[in-house]
Amino acid sequence: MSQHTLTLLRFTYKKLKEKLTVSDSKKLFHEQFPYIIPALYKRIVDEILVELNLLNHQSEFSQDYLFCIGLTETFKELLKGYEPEKHLDLLFDSLCSSSNFEGKKIKEISQKSQLEFKDKSSEEILKLLKEKYDTKLYPSRILILGMYILISESHDLKGKNETEINKAIINIFESLNLPTNKVEKDIGIYKSSISKLKQAKELIEELRLKDKKKDIKR
């Protein structure tokens, strides 16, 4: 039996006995994903890992369809441009399994649920959310972002300015009796992260082109 297999078995046994610590999850993640993560994405990967670990300790948390949509779609958005791209599936699955989640199952639930909400208006989405929403659900950041992504894709909000879109989104969250202060904060941080990543990528590309020009002049 290989050392890698023994390590996984030990962690599996530990998972059966108690919840994994953040340190345990990080160790297991690096066992499953033995590649160097580009500097631009290290903090994002670390934050996702920590958040999943903490949710796994939260007694009120349950893995519903909104969580699945939030996790898969924010992962896609925040990891845009990651290279090599072929590592992304393993990266996602490793992040999930290192905190006792099933990446494949989460993707399946996300895809199926998004189809149910596809091409609907914000009013239709609100109606569906009310029908399916469990008020006992723990309003995690990932769940809130899953809901935000669904609402943002509604056909009647496309083409509207950001102020109108934000107002419509907050109204829907209020209708579901969710804490709007937390909602605005979580969405704001997510948008800010995307904006900062975009700026960082543009700067990296700009520096790359400058270096290329220097090399041509030599």
DAZI-V998891 format. One record per backbone hydrogen bond with DSSP energy under -0.5 kcal/mol. NH is the residue of the N-H (numbers start at 1). CO is the residue of the C=O. Records with the same first field share a line. If there is no record, write none. Layout:
NH->CO + CO
//
This chain:
6->2
7->3
8->4
9->5
10->6
11->7
12->8
13->9
14->10
15->11
16->12
17->13
18->14
25->21
26->22
27->23
28->24
29->25
30->26
31->27
32->28
33->29
35->33
41->38
42->38 + 39
43->39
45->41
46->42
47->43
48->44
49->45
50->46
51->47
52->48
53->49
54->50
55->51
56->52
57->53 + 54
58->54 + 55
59->57
61->58
64->62
68->64
69->65
70->66
71->67
72->68
73->69
74->70
75->71
76->72
77->73
78->74
79->75
80->77
82->79
87->84
88->85
91->87
92->88
93->89
94->90
95->91
96->92
97->93
98->94
99->96
100->97
101->96
103->101
106->102
107->103
108->104
109->105
110->106
111->107
112->108
113->109
114->110
115->111
116->112
117->113
118->114
120->117
125->121
126->122
127->123
128->124
129->125
130->126
131->127
132->128
133->129
135->133
137->134
138->60
139->137
140->138
144->140
145->141
146->142
147->143
148->144
149->145
150->146
151->147
152->148
153->149
154->151
155->120
157->154
158->154
160->157
165->161
166->162
167->163
168->164
169->165
170->166
171->167
172->168
173->169
174->170
175->171
176->172
177->174
178->173
180->178
183->179
184->180
185->181
186->182
187->183
188->184
189->185
190->186
191->187
192->188
193->189
194->190
195->191
196->192
197->193
198->194
199->195
200->196
201->197
202->198
203->199
204->200
205->201
206->202
207->203
208->204
209->205
210->206
211->207
212->208
213->209
214->210
215->211
216->212
217->213
218->214
//
